Every structure is written in C-alpha cells, then in structure tokens.
Amino acid sequence: MLRQKTAVPNESGKQELIREVAFARIVEEHARFLYRVAHSLLRHPQDAEDAVQDALLKLYRGEAWRAMQDERAFLARVVWRAALDRRAARPETADDEAAELRIADARPSPEFSAAIGDEQMLLQELIEALPEELKQPLLLSAMEEMSSREIGEVMGLPEGTVRTRLMRARSELRMRFEALNAAGREVAAGERSRR
C-alpha cells in the first residue's frame, strides 16, 4: 500500500499563509468603506477603484498594516492619500474631459430627481461648490459617517481643526441654501404679481 505524502508547510510558509489570511480579512471587512472614502474625493467610480487597489497593493507589499491601532482610520488614511495622489496625477486636459463625464454621471435620472426633490439636488450642487478644505471633511463626516477624530487621522489634521471646518462647511451651506431659497421666493412672487 502506497502512502501519499502530505506537504507540511515549513515555518516561513505558515507565516506567509497567516499573513495572507489576515490581509484577506482586512480587505473583506473594509473594501466597501475604502471605496466610499476614495469615491468621496475622486467622484469617479473607476478612479476610486484604482485608488483602493493602489492602496491595498502598497499595504500588502509593506508591513505597516500589521501594527494598526485603529484599522478603519489607518486604512482610510492610506486610501485617502492614494486618492489624493491619483487626483494630483490626472493630466490637465484629460481631467477637463473626465470632469465633463463625471458631471453627466453625477446627475440623477429624471425619475430620481422627482423622487428626491429639487432641494436635494440643490444641496448636492452647493456641497460640490464648497472649497476643498471644507468639502472633504464634510463628505467624510456625512457620507462615510466618520468621527472628527477619524477624519483628522485620515486628513492629517488635528481634531479641533476638523471640527472647525465641519462647522464652517455647515454654516456656509446653510447661508447659501437660505440665500438661494430667498431668491427663488422673490422670483416666484414677481411672477405671481405679473399675472
């Protein structure tokens, strides 16, 4: 009777297997979140996917991910930086063409617009018009539900600065929204008076 030999991994093989399983768990648990972080900055699905892939590849090749204290904040920061690098590397002419496509992609369908109403669309446009230093923390807070501490870690800012920027962004949005609503009411009142 022949006995079949089973391959027993050596110590380095075991360590590599443990490393791969640990990294696969991180990817599985955080992939969607990382995509949302990248997309909130890049506003383009393929660019966001590429930024997440770049970040995960960079992490896998290194060992820093093994010493993470706060997985979510650490991973978000790595993806945020990869997204910033990707956005900075966009060629100027291609960026203009891609921006046109992203604007077209970002517009909801007529059915969706009717469902969410004009105010929701206006709010999205107002958020996009904010300066980057205010828009980025606001998107991470509102869309990704990150805390001020996590946003600070991702963006490399003190928590107090993040809170100030969030307060300024919300205040700016409120002022712009109220100004546009007031202007809209004046136009509507003028049209009614002409009838």
Residue, then its C-alpha position, 0 to 999 in steps of 0.5 A: m500500500l502506497r502512502q501519499k505524502t502530505a506537504v507540511p508547510n515549513e515555518s516561513g510558509k505558515q507565516e506567509l499563509i497567516r499573513e495572507v489570511a489576515f490581509a484577506r480579512i482586512v480587505e473583506e471587512h473594509a473594501r466597501f468603506l475604502y471605496r466610499v472614502a476614495h469615491s468621496l474625493l475622486r467622484h469617479p467610480q473607476d478612479a476610486e477603484d484604482a485608488v483602493q487597489d493602489a492602496l491595498l497593493k502598497l499595504y500588502r507589499g509593506e508591513a505597516w498594516r500589521a501594527m494598526q491601532d485603529e484599522r478603519a482610520f489607518l486604512a482610510r488614511v492610506v486610501w485617502r492619500a492614494a486618492l489624493d495622489r491619483r487626483a494630483a496625477r490626472p493630466e490637465t486636459a484629460d481631467d477637463e474631459a473626465a470632469e465633463l463625464r463625471i458631471a453627466d454621471a453625477r446627475p440623477s435620472p429624471e425619475f430620481s430627481a422627482a423622487i428626491g426633490d429639487e432641494q436635494m439636488l440643490l444641496q448636492e450642487l452647493i456641497e460640490a461648490l464648497p472649497e476643498e478644505l471644507k468639502q472633504p471633511l464634510l463628505l467624510s463626516a456625512m457620507e462615510e459617517m466618520s468621527s472628527r477624530e477619524i477624519g483628522e487621522v485620515m486628513g492629517l489634521p488635528e481634531g479641533t481643526v476638523r471640527t472647525r471646518l465641519m462647522r464652517a462647511r455647515s454654516e456656509l451651506r446653510m447661508r447659501f441654501e437660505a440665500l438661494n431659497a430667498a431668491g427663488r421666493e422673490v422670483a416666484a412672487g414677481e411672477r405671481s404679481r405679473r399675472 
